Amino acid sequence: MTTRRDFVRTAALATSAAAVAPRHLSAVLASPRALRILILGGTGFLGPYLVHNARQRGHSVSILTRGRREPGLFESDFEGVEHLIGDRNQPNGLDALKGKKWDVVIETSGYRHPWTRESAQALKGSVGRYMYVSSTGVYWPYHTVDIDESGRVLLADNPPTPEPTYGVMKALSENEVKSAFGNNAIIVRPGYIVGPGDTSDRWTYWPVRVMRGGEIMVPGNPTDQVQYIDVRDLTEWMIRMLENGTTGTFNAVGPARKQTMQEFVYGLAALTPAPLSWTWIQDNDWLKNYPLRKLQNGTTEGLLEAVPWIMPLPDELGHMRAVGRKAIDAGLTFRPLAVTAQDTITWRASDDVPAALRQTPRYVMSAEDEARLLAAWKNR
């Protein structure tokens, strides 16, 4: 197994390589002006990278967390961070922020729109700009393609739900930030965020699966479009935007040019010397009806997604087809697929991965599931 030291060494080499590449130069040179940055959250997936990038570029960082979770990466960077404790689900959850000032705040833990409303109102007058990490989920249902930042968003569920669904919650939260900070609001709408440290195991499935070689099942049409963004590209760009004084709303999606599922999996093939072959299942009805897994209510569910592939059903038609031109114009850059994939594989084999996840991966399917699916497809 790759050790923590091996992974850190690999990450350091990657950073050194990036230092000589012009498109990532700003990720390693210090900022001309140090900022005081507050991060709401900080120990999840985005947080450690934001802390690392900000500290690397000479900024001072405070984080507000519940104090229940240690960062999974860049632990040494947190030694120079101001740790504030507060549970935003409690009435006094923001008390630790009173009497303090920052240049900017980044909200990475906006899981309920009342939290964002209370945070934005509490920080008015104490923070110059407010960056909210939203999602392209605000556009769901994705009935159209090539959705830019002016695309329709829903502010209420129809029919109503006890709690807002994810996209509606994010849209409501965006409005809370805009209401409190106006032109000083920064709304970042990523799609699927991937790379080292992603414990969801969604996108991670593909580079790990390709490395194993053999016959690989690929769902959908080879021309189906895919989108994803490396966590490092996203967080480095977010810090640069804060330094540059950029504001506005941005779809943070990649790659830079349109990519098909065929281009994606064939690009991963270069990672392994193992013999491999592809079996495409282009029958979406068959995939929907295949009993891949049993649900709690006793029914079965087929294969509707294998991120970054999403079956282009009517509500998901534009899911993988958001337009990211505005973010690119604002300086968003992208690592090559091979770099993201190899670094993800290295991390997934390291002891930085939580023990429970190493023991029970969360991949879309196991090797046994895939073998059964392939056999059923061939015997249909």
LOTIBA-82788 format. One record per residue (C-alpha): residue in three letters; x, y, z. Coordinates in steps of 0.05 Angstrom, whole numbers, plus 5000, padded with zeros to 4 digits. Example, Ala and Ser with C-alpha at 12.3 -4.5 7.8 and 13.67 -1.06 7.14 Angstrom:
   code     xx     yy     zz
    ala   5246   4910   5156
    ser   5273   4979   5143
***
This chain:
   code     xx     yy     zz
    met   5000   5000   5000
    thr   5024   5071   4985
    thr   5041   5106   5050
    arg   5023   5176   5071
    arg   5095   5196   5059
    asp   5093   5167   4988
    phe   5030   5206   4972
    val   5057   5271   5001
    arg   5121   5261   4961
    thr   5080   5249   4897
    ala   5038   5311   4911
    ala   5101   5352   4923
    leu   5131   5329   4857
    ala   5066   5347   4822
    thr   5068   5416   4853
    ser   5140   5426   4831
    ala   5122   5405   4761
    ala   5064   5454   4761
    ala   5111   5509   4783
    val   5146   5508   4715
    ala   5081   5505   4675
    pro   5057   5575   4658
    arg   4983   5558   4665
    his   4993   5538   4738
    leu   5046   5590   4756
    ser   4998   5631   4798
    ala   4983   5570   4841
    val   5053   5570   4871
    leu   5077   5642   4871
    ala   5058   5685   4931
    ser   5001   5735   4923
    pro   5023   5808   4918
    arg   4974   5824   4975
    ala   4959   5780   5034
    leu   4886   5770   5048
    arg   4850   5751   5112
    ile   4807   5692   5091
    leu   4751   5659   5131
    ile   4728   5590   5110
    leu   4662   5564   5134
    gly   4679   5490   5136
    gly   4750   5471   5118
    thr   4761   5398   5136
    gly   4720   5364   5081
    phe   4741   5355   5008
    leu   4750   5427   4985
    gly   4773   5456   5051
    pro   4843   5426   5057
    tyr   4860   5447   4986
    leu   4834   5518   4999
    val   4874   5522   5063
    his   4937   5495   5029
    asn   4932   5542   4969
    ala   4916   5603   5011
    arg   4973   5589   5060
    gln   5021   5574   5002
    arg   5006   5642   4972
    gly   5016   5680   5037
    his   4945   5691   5061
    ser   4922   5684   5133
    val   4865   5635   5143
    ser   4811   5624   5195
    ile   4763   5565   5193
    leu   4697   5555   5228
    thr   4681   5482   5240
    arg   4646   5439   5291
    gly   4713   5413   5313
    arg   4693   5341   5301
    arg   4735   5324   5240
    glu   4808   5326   5223
    pro   4830   5346   5152
    gly   4848   5287   5108
    leu   4905   5323   5073
    phe   4956   5379   5085
    glu   4953   5373   5161
    ser   5015   5416   5170
    asp   4981   5475   5136
    phe   4928   5475   5190
    glu   4980   5488   5244
    gly   4981   5561   5222
    val   4906   5568   5216
    glu   4859   5602   5266
    his   4810   5548   5288
    leu   4741   5574   5308
    ile   4689   5526   5335
    gly   4615   5533   5319
    asp   4557   5489   5298
    arg   4514   5527   5249
    asn   4456   5481   5266
    gln   4455   5512   5336
    pro   4428   5581   5357
    asn   4497   5605   5379
    gly   4535   5572   5323
    leu   4565   5637   5296
    asp   4585   5668   5363
    ala   4659   5654   5349
    leu   4656   5703   5291
    lys   4635   5763   5332
    gly   4683   5821   5336
    lys   4728   5794   5280
    lys   4741   5819   5209
    trp   4764   5787   5145
    asp   4773   5809   5073
    val   4735   5750   5045
    val   4695   5690   5066
    ile   4688   5624   5030
    glu   4628   5581   5047
    thr   4641   5508   5031
    ser   4592   5477   5080
    gly   4526   5508   5056
    tyr   4481   5448   5066
    arg   4419   5488   5088
    his   4398   5555   5062
    pro   4381   5583   5132
    trp   4454   5571   5151
    thr   4476   5614   5092
    arg   4425   5668   5108
    glu   4448   5672   5180
    ser   4521   5671   5162
    ala   4515   5723   5108
    gln   4475   5770   5153
    ala   4523   5759   5211
    leu   4584   5775   5168
    lys   4557   5838   5136
    gly   4604   5894   5156
    ser   4657   5844   5178
    val   4675   5815   5110
    gly   4687   5850   5043
    arg   4666   5794   4996
    tyr   4628   5729   5004
    met   4644   5669   4960
    tyr   4591   5614   4961
    val   4605   5545   4933
    ser   4540   5526   4899
    ser   4529   5474   4845
    thr   4505   5466   4774
    gly   4449   5428   4809
    val   4412   5494   4812
    tyr   4393   5481   4739
    trp   4358   5415   4753
    pro   4317   5391   4718
    tyr   4366   5398   4661
    his   4315   5401   4605
    thr   4361   5441   4558
    val   4433   5436   4537
    asp   4490   5487   4537
    ile   4466   5520   4601
    asp   4503   5583   4619
    glu   4498   5625   4683
    ser   4433   5657   4660
    gly   4399   5589   4658
    arg   4333   5579   4694
    val   4337   5559   4767
    leu   4281   5536   4812
    leu   4269   5570   4880
    ala   4215   5521   4902
    asp   4201   5448   4892
    asn   4139   5426   4854
    pro   4107   5389   4888
    pro   4131   5420   4954
    thr   4177   5378   4997
    pro   4189   5381   5073
    glu   4260   5405   5059
    pro   4284   5437   4994
    thr   4317   5389   4946
    tyr   4391   5399   4935
    gly   4387   5445   4874
    val   4332   5488   4904
    met   4371   5493   4970
    lys   4432   5517   4932
    ala   4392   5568   4892
    leu   4360   5596   4955
    ser   4428   5600   4988
    glu   4457   5638   4928
    asn   4401   5689   4935
    glu   4417   5698   5009
    val   4489   5715   4992
    lys   4469   5763   4937
    ser   4418   5796   4982
    ala   4469   5809   5036
    phe   4530   5825   4993
    gly   4503   5850   4927
    asn   4559   5862   4877
    asn   4609   5834   4927
    ala   4580   5764   4921
    ile   4618   5708   4885
    ile   4577   5647   4866
    val   4616   5586   4843
    arg   4575   5530   4811
    pro   4618   5468   4802
    gly   4595   5404   4770
    tyr   4627   5339   4795
    ile   4690   5355   4835
    val   4743   5299   4829
    gly   4814   5283   4847
    pro   4855   5261   4907
    gly   4814   5263   4971
    asp   4746   5249   4938
    thr   4715   5199   4985
    ser   4650   5195   4945
    asp   4686   5143   4900
    arg   4642   5164   4842
    trp   4691   5188   4788
    thr   4747   5149   4824
    tyr   4715   5085   4799
    trp   4738   5095   4728
    pro   4814   5105   4736
    val   4816   5049   4787
    arg   4775   5003   4742
    val   4817   5018   4680
    met   4881   5003   4718
    arg   4855   4933   4732
    gly   4848   4920   4657
    gly   4808   4864   4626
    glu   4739   4871   4594
    ile   4709   4937   4616
    met   4635   4952   4612
    val   4620   5023   4589
    pro   4548   5048   4592
    gly   4513   5094   4543
    asn   4531   5122   4476
    pro   4605   5136   4461
    thr   4585   5207   4441
    asp   4551   5222   4508
    gln   4584   5284   4537
    val   4619   5284   4605
    gln   4641   5340   4653
    tyr   4683   5342   4716
    ile   4734   5387   4749
    asp   4798   5371   4788
    val   4792   5397   4860
    arg   4860   5430   4852
    asp   4841   5468   4790
    leu   4778   5491   4824
    thr   4808   5513   4890
    glu   4870   5546   4860
    trp   4824   5587   4815
    met   4779   5606   4873
    ile   4837   5635   4911
    arg   4861   5672   4849
    met   4792   5702   4840
    leu   4794   5728   4912
    glu   4862   5759   4899
    asn   4839   5791   4834
    gly   4776   5821   4864
    thr   4732   5781   4816
    thr   4658   5777   4831
    gly   4597   5747   4797
    thr   4568   5678   4782
    phe   4608   5623   4747
    asn   4596   5552   4722
    ala   4661   5517   4744
    val   4660   5458   4697
    gly   4712   5422   4656
    pro   4747   5400   4614
    ala   4763   5462   4574
    arg   4734   5433   4511
    lys   4676   5385   4503
    gln   4693   5313   4519
    thr   4655   5249   4503
    met   4651   5186   4544
    gln   4692   5151   4491
    glu   4747   5204   4496
    phe   4745   5199   4571
    val   4753   5123   4578
    tyr   4803   5118   4520
    gly   4843   5174   4553
    leu   4847   5133   4617
    ala   4872   5072   4578
    ala   4942   5102   4575
    leu   4948   5093   4650
    thr   4956   5018   4649
    pro   4999   4967   4613
    ala   4946   4914   4628
    pro   4909   4886   4567
    leu   4838   4913   4564
    ser   4778   4915   4520
    trp   4713   4954   4519
    thr   4642   4929   4517
    trp   4594   4986   4505
    ile   4521   4978   4527
    gln   4484   5030   4486
    asp   4414   5006   4505
    asn   4390   5055   4558
    asp   4325   5018   4569
    trp   4363   4954   4583
    leu   4410   4991   4632
    lys   4350   5022   4668
    asn   4316   4955   4677
    tyr   4377   4913   4695
    pro   4372   4898   4771
    leu   4440   4925   4791
    arg   4422   4936   4864
    lys   4364   4925   4911
    leu   4333   4986   4946
    gln   4307   4988   5017
    asn   4235   4985   4993
    gly   4249   4918   4960
    thr   4250   4944   4888
    thr   4312   4943   4844
    glu   4350   4998   4809
    gly   4387   4997   4743
    leu   4450   5033   4721
    leu   4429   5106   4710
    glu   4497   5138   4722
    ala   4570   5121   4726
    val   4600   5191   4738
    pro   4621   5227   4696
    trp   4570   5190   4653
    ile   4497   5208   4667
    met   4442   5175   4627
    pro   4412   5232   4585
    leu   4341   5223   4607
    pro   4294   5283   4597
    asp   4309   5313   4666
    glu   4384   5300   4657
    leu   4391   5321   4585
    gly   4438   5380   4599
    his   4469   5353   4664
    met   4537   5343   4631
    arg   4531   5402   4584
    ala   4537   5465   4625
    val   4577   5522   4593
    gly   4640   5542   4630
    arg   4666   5597   4584
    lys   4656   5653   4634
    ala   4698   5617   4686
    ile   4753   5603   4635
    asp   4753   5677   4616
    ala   4761   5691   4691
    gly   4824   5648   4693
    leu   4800   5577   4706
    thr   4851   5526   4679
    phe   4851   5450   4676
    arg   4902   5395   4688
    pro   4905   5339   4637
    leu   4859   5280   4650
    ala   4919   5234   4658
    val   4947   5276   4715
    thr   4881   5278   4752
    ala   4871   5203   4742
    gln   4941   5182   4762
    asp   4941   5226   4824
    thr   4873   5199   4843
    ile   4898   5127   4836
    thr   4959   5143   4879
    trp   4915   5174   4933
    arg   4864   5117   4930
    ala   4921   5067   4945
    ser   4949   5108   5002
    asp   4935   5106   5076
    asp   4904   5176   5071
    val   4840   5140   5049
    pro   4795   5128   5110
    ala   4799   5056   5134
    ala   4724   5045   5125
    leu   4728   5067   5053
    arg   4788   5022   5039
    gln   4749   4964   5067
    thr   4683   4980   5033
    pro   4692   5021   4969
    arg   4633   5063   4945
    tyr   4643   5050   4871
    val   4583   5047   4825
    met   4593   4972   4820
    ser   4640   4918   4844
    ala   4679   4872   4799
    glu   4627   4818   4813
    asp   4570   4866   4795
    glu   4604   4884   4730
    ala   4616   4810   4712
    arg   4543   4793   4724
    leu   4520   4854   4684
    leu   4565   4835   4625
    ala   4541   4763   4627
    ala   4468   4785   4628
    trp   4480   4832   4569
    lys   4512   4777   4528
    asn   4458   4727   4545
    arg   4399   4774   4534
***
